Amino acid sequence: ADGVFAVMLIIVTSLEVRAMFRKRKARKLWKHVCTGWFLLQVATAAIGWLILLGYLYSNNQLGPLKKELDDIVDARETDMPAERNFLGDSFIDTAGKYASFAGNLAIAIAQYHLLLMMRFFVAFRAQPRLGVVVNTLEACMLDILHFLVILGPSGVAYAISG
């Protein structure tokens, strides 16, 4: 799945760069850059590359974590006394840093999905029948927000009460 994401990200980025060069040749680059769709495309591509770099960094950090775990297992097999073995402290620090980064990456990925959903709904406008969905959602947005104001505290009350 990560490979497909990377390929699609390369395609989207290359298409947007190609469109920028075409607009530059036609002397319409500034008009193209100031559109909302361009800003949404650039945000999608830039944040997508950051997410991909986050994946790579996360996978890169697993190696030292596994090595420290193997060192702890080896030390246990040699019957090293616990008061002389400080490998566990180092492992806990490394695992904590990895867990913190992985949690932040998960939040970033969730936010990226919201951006992709927004891009999806904006693209709906290109087709008239699908544009009806966007227009309907815009018309009832205030009612949806009022519903969420009621639903949120009710859901929290049920969750707390067990």
Short mmCIF file of the C-alpha atoms (twelve columns), coordinates in Angstrom:
data_MODEL
# 
_entry.id   MODEL 
# 
loop_
_atom_site.group_PDB 
_atom_site.id 
_atom_site.type_symbol 
_atom_site.label_atom_id 
_atom_site.label_alt_id 
_atom_site.label_comp_id 
_atom_site.label_asym_id 
_atom_site.label_seq_id 
_atom_site.Cartn_x 
_atom_site.Cartn_y 
_atom_site.Cartn_z 
_atom_site.pdbx_PDB_model_num 
ATOM 1   C CA . ALA A 1   0.000   0.000   0.000   1 
ATOM 2   C CA . ASP A 2   2.888   2.378   0.721   1 
ATOM 3   C CA . GLY A 3   4.303   1.715   -2.732  1 
ATOM 4   C CA . VAL A 4   0.987   2.592   -4.383  1 
ATOM 5   C CA . PHE A 5   0.805   5.758   -2.288  1 
ATOM 6   C CA . ALA A 6   4.333   6.717   -3.376  1 
ATOM 7   C CA . VAL A 7   3.560   6.097   -7.064  1 
ATOM 8   C CA . MET A 8   0.347   8.129   -6.903  1 
ATOM 9   C CA . LEU A 9   2.166   10.921  -5.083  1 
ATOM 10  C CA . ILE A 10  4.837   10.997  -7.786  1 
ATOM 11  C CA . ILE A 11  2.128   11.185  -10.459 1 
ATOM 12  C CA . VAL A 12  0.214   14.002  -8.732  1 
ATOM 13  C CA . THR A 13  3.397   15.970  -8.089  1 
ATOM 14  C CA . SER A 14  4.668   15.573  -11.651 1 
ATOM 15  C CA . LEU A 15  1.294   16.581  -13.125 1 
ATOM 16  C CA . GLU A 16  1.172   19.707  -10.981 1 
ATOM 17  C CA . VAL A 17  4.759   20.684  -11.835 1 
ATOM 18  C CA . ARG A 18  4.007   20.099  -15.522 1 
ATOM 19  C CA . ALA A 19  0.913   22.310  -15.292 1 
ATOM 20  C CA . MET A 20  2.977   25.033  -13.624 1 
ATOM 21  C CA . PHE A 21  5.550   24.990  -16.437 1 
ATOM 22  C CA . ARG A 22  2.801   25.168  -19.059 1 
ATOM 23  C CA . LYS A 23  1.196   28.139  -17.318 1 
ATOM 24  C CA . ARG A 24  4.593   29.804  -17.019 1 
ATOM 25  C CA . LYS A 25  5.132   29.482  -20.771 1 
ATOM 26  C CA . ALA A 26  1.681   30.979  -21.381 1 
ATOM 27  C CA . ARG A 27  2.466   33.826  -18.924 1 
ATOM 28  C CA . LYS A 28  -0.478  32.809  -16.724 1 
ATOM 29  C CA . LEU A 29  1.454   31.354  -13.802 1 
ATOM 30  C CA . TRP A 30  0.405   33.959  -11.229 1 
ATOM 31  C CA . LYS A 31  -3.268  33.512  -12.099 1 
ATOM 32  C CA . HIS A 32  -2.838  29.720  -11.838 1 
ATOM 33  C CA . VAL A 33  -1.009  29.918  -8.495  1 
ATOM 34  C CA . CYS A 34  -3.697  32.102  -6.914  1 
ATOM 35  C CA . THR A 35  -6.501  29.578  -7.430  1 
ATOM 36  C CA . GLY A 36  -7.853  27.553  -4.541  1 
ATOM 37  C CA . TRP A 37  -7.495  24.288  -6.445  1 
ATOM 38  C CA . PHE A 38  -3.769  24.906  -6.962  1 
ATOM 39  C CA . LEU A 39  -3.273  25.580  -3.265  1 
ATOM 40  C CA . LEU A 40  -5.183  22.400  -2.412  1 
ATOM 41  C CA . GLN A 41  -3.080  20.377  -4.877  1 
ATOM 42  C CA . VAL A 42  0.186   21.781  -3.516  1 
ATOM 43  C CA . ALA A 43  -0.893  21.134  0.070   1 
ATOM 44  C CA . THR A 44  -1.882  17.572  -0.843  1 
ATOM 45  C CA . ALA A 45  1.447   16.882  -2.535  1 
ATOM 46  C CA . ALA A 46  3.634   18.594  0.086   1 
ATOM 47  C CA . ILE A 47  1.952   16.975  3.076   1 
ATOM 48  C CA . GLY A 48  1.926   13.656  1.231   1 
ATOM 49  C CA . TRP A 49  5.706   13.833  0.825   1 
ATOM 50  C CA . LEU A 50  6.066   14.673  4.524   1 
ATOM 51  C CA . ILE A 51  3.922   11.650  5.420   1 
ATOM 52  C CA . LEU A 52  6.058   9.445   3.165   1 
ATOM 53  C CA . LEU A 53  9.238   10.767  4.806   1 
ATOM 54  C CA . GLY A 54  7.628   10.069  8.177   1 
ATOM 55  C CA . TYR A 55  7.041   6.447   7.125   1 
ATOM 56  C CA . LEU A 56  10.663  6.107   6.056   1 
ATOM 57  C CA . TYR A 57  11.949  7.669   9.278   1 
ATOM 58  C CA . SER A 58  9.665   5.446   11.344  1 
ATOM 59  C CA . ASN A 59  10.905  2.298   9.599   1 
ATOM 60  C CA . ASN A 60  14.484  3.506   9.981   1 
ATOM 61  C CA . GLN A 61  14.033  3.885   13.745  1 
ATOM 62  C CA . LEU A 62  12.852  0.294   14.162  1 
ATOM 63  C CA . GLY A 63  16.372  -1.054  13.497  1 
ATOM 64  C CA . PRO A 64  18.044  0.482   16.587  1 
ATOM 65  C CA . LEU A 65  15.012  -0.450  18.681  1 
ATOM 66  C CA . LYS A 66  15.265  -4.110  17.638  1 
ATOM 67  C CA . LYS A 67  19.029  -4.078  18.248  1 
ATOM 68  C CA . GLU A 68  18.566  -2.786  21.793  1 
ATOM 69  C CA . LEU A 69  15.944  -5.448  22.449  1 
ATOM 70  C CA . ASP A 70  18.320  -8.138  21.180  1 
ATOM 71  C CA . ASP A 71  21.045  -6.768  23.489  1 
ATOM 72  C CA . ILE A 72  18.670  -7.027  26.456  1 
ATOM 73  C CA . VAL A 73  17.808  -10.626 25.573  1 
ATOM 74  C CA . ASP A 74  21.509  -11.486 25.184  1 
ATOM 75  C CA . ALA A 75  22.317  -9.882  28.545  1 
ATOM 76  C CA . ARG A 76  19.556  -11.900 30.196  1 
ATOM 77  C CA . GLU A 77  20.966  -15.103 28.726  1 
ATOM 78  C CA . THR A 78  24.424  -14.347 30.179  1 
ATOM 79  C CA . ASP A 79  22.893  -13.832 33.648  1 
ATOM 80  C CA . MET A 80  24.093  -10.242 33.987  1 
ATOM 81  C CA . PRO A 81  22.831  -8.830  37.313  1 
ATOM 82  C CA . ALA A 82  20.071  -6.255  37.005  1 
ATOM 83  C CA . GLU A 83  22.019  -3.619  38.972  1 
ATOM 84  C CA . ARG A 84  24.797  -3.677  36.342  1 
ATOM 85  C CA . ASN A 85  22.492  -3.873  33.353  1 
ATOM 86  C CA . PHE A 86  21.413  -0.424  32.168  1 
ATOM 87  C CA . LEU A 87  20.228  -1.631  28.792  1 
ATOM 88  C CA . GLY A 88  16.593  -1.568  29.861  1 
ATOM 89  C CA . ASP A 89  16.706  2.173   30.578  1 
ATOM 90  C CA . SER A 90  18.151  2.886   27.155  1 
ATOM 91  C CA . PHE A 91  15.544  0.645   25.529  1 
ATOM 92  C CA . ILE A 92  12.702  2.402   27.351  1 
ATOM 93  C CA . ASP A 93  14.002  5.805   26.203  1 
ATOM 94  C CA . THR A 94  14.336  4.650   22.600  1 
ATOM 95  C CA . ALA A 95  10.913  2.976   22.638  1 
ATOM 96  C CA . GLY A 96  9.358   6.107   24.147  1 
ATOM 97  C CA . LYS A 97  10.808  8.304   21.411  1 
ATOM 98  C CA . TYR A 98  9.595   5.877   18.755  1 
ATOM 99  C CA . ALA A 99  6.113   5.671   20.292  1 
ATOM 100 C CA . SER A 100 5.900   9.456   20.486  1 
ATOM 101 C CA . PHE A 101 6.898   9.837   16.849  1 
ATOM 102 C CA . ALA A 102 4.544   7.054   15.741  1 
ATOM 103 C CA . GLY A 103 1.659   8.727   17.601  1 
ATOM 104 C CA . ASN A 104 2.383   12.090  15.994  1 
ATOM 105 C CA . LEU A 105 2.653   10.412  12.587  1 
ATOM 106 C CA . ALA A 106 -0.739  8.761   13.095  1 
ATOM 107 C CA . ILE A 107 -2.293  12.144  13.906  1 
ATOM 108 C CA . ALA A 108 -0.656  13.677  10.823  1 
ATOM 109 C CA . ILE A 109 -1.997  10.850  8.660   1 
ATOM 110 C CA . ALA A 110 -5.511  11.396  10.050  1 
ATOM 111 C CA . GLN A 111 -5.275  15.109  9.233   1 
ATOM 112 C CA . TYR A 112 -3.999  14.233  5.746   1 
ATOM 113 C CA . HIS A 113 -7.046  12.038  5.203   1 
ATOM 114 C CA . LEU A 114 -9.270  15.012  6.062   1 
ATOM 115 C CA . LEU A 115 -7.399  17.077  3.478   1 
ATOM 116 C CA . LEU A 116 -7.888  14.326  0.888   1 
ATOM 117 C CA . MET A 117 -11.615 14.179  1.700   1 
ATOM 118 C CA . MET A 118 -11.873 17.937  1.235   1 
ATOM 119 C CA . ARG A 119 -10.093 17.621  -2.123  1 
ATOM 120 C CA . PHE A 120 -12.509 14.841  -3.077  1 
ATOM 121 C CA . PHE A 121 -15.556 16.984  -2.335  1 
ATOM 122 C CA . VAL A 122 -14.091 19.950  -4.198  1 
ATOM 123 C CA . ALA A 123 -13.566 17.689  -7.216  1 
ATOM 124 C CA . PHE A 124 -17.264 16.755  -7.040  1 
ATOM 125 C CA . ARG A 125 -18.166 20.167  -8.437  1 
ATOM 126 C CA . ALA A 126 -16.759 19.262  -11.862 1 
ATOM 127 C CA . GLN A 127 -19.645 16.861  -12.478 1 
ATOM 128 C CA . PRO A 128 -23.115 18.445  -12.184 1 
ATOM 129 C CA . ARG A 129 -24.871 15.458  -10.642 1 
ATOM 130 C CA . LEU A 130 -22.182 15.005  -8.023  1 
ATOM 131 C CA . GLY A 131 -22.163 18.753  -7.436  1 
ATOM 132 C CA . VAL A 132 -25.658 18.346  -6.009  1 
ATOM 133 C CA . VAL A 133 -24.084 16.444  -3.099  1 
ATOM 134 C CA . VAL A 134 -21.735 19.333  -2.327  1 
ATOM 135 C CA . ASN A 135 -24.509 21.896  -2.639  1 
ATOM 136 C CA . THR A 136 -26.719 19.844  -0.317  1 
ATOM 137 C CA . LEU A 137 -23.960 19.538  2.260   1 
ATOM 138 C CA . GLU A 138 -23.311 23.287  2.083   1 
ATOM 139 C CA . ALA A 139 -27.008 24.051  2.527   1 
ATOM 140 C CA . CYS A 140 -27.396 21.828  5.596   1 
ATOM 141 C CA . MET A 141 -23.985 22.518  7.202   1 
ATOM 142 C CA . LEU A 142 -25.470 24.593  10.020  1 
ATOM 143 C CA . ASP A 143 -27.949 21.829  10.869  1 
ATOM 144 C CA . ILE A 144 -25.153 19.241  10.841  1 
ATOM 145 C CA . LEU A 145 -23.071 21.381  13.217  1 
ATOM 146 C CA . HIS A 146 -26.048 21.784  15.580  1 
ATOM 147 C CA . PHE A 147 -26.575 18.030  15.492  1 
ATOM 148 C CA . LEU A 148 -22.899 17.452  16.372  1 
ATOM 149 C CA . VAL A 149 -23.173 19.892  19.278  1 
ATOM 150 C CA . ILE A 150 -25.941 17.703  20.710  1 
ATOM 151 C CA . LEU A 151 -24.428 14.357  19.704  1 
ATOM 152 C CA . GLY A 152 -20.943 15.068  21.120  1 
ATOM 153 C CA . PRO A 153 -21.881 15.638  24.783  1 
ATOM 154 C CA . SER A 154 -24.465 12.845  24.628  1 
ATOM 155 C CA . GLY A 155 -21.863 10.391  23.341  1 
ATOM 156 C CA . VAL A 156 -19.370 11.483  25.982  1 
ATOM 157 C CA . ALA A 157 -22.020 11.072  28.714  1 
ATOM 158 C CA . TYR A 158 -22.795 7.515   27.536  1 
ATOM 159 C CA . ALA A 159 -19.081 6.667   27.337  1 
ATOM 160 C CA . ILE A 160 -18.413 7.954   30.849  1 
ATOM 161 C CA . SER A 161 -21.430 6.222   32.351  1 
ATOM 162 C CA . GLY A 162 -20.291 2.882   30.983  1 
# 
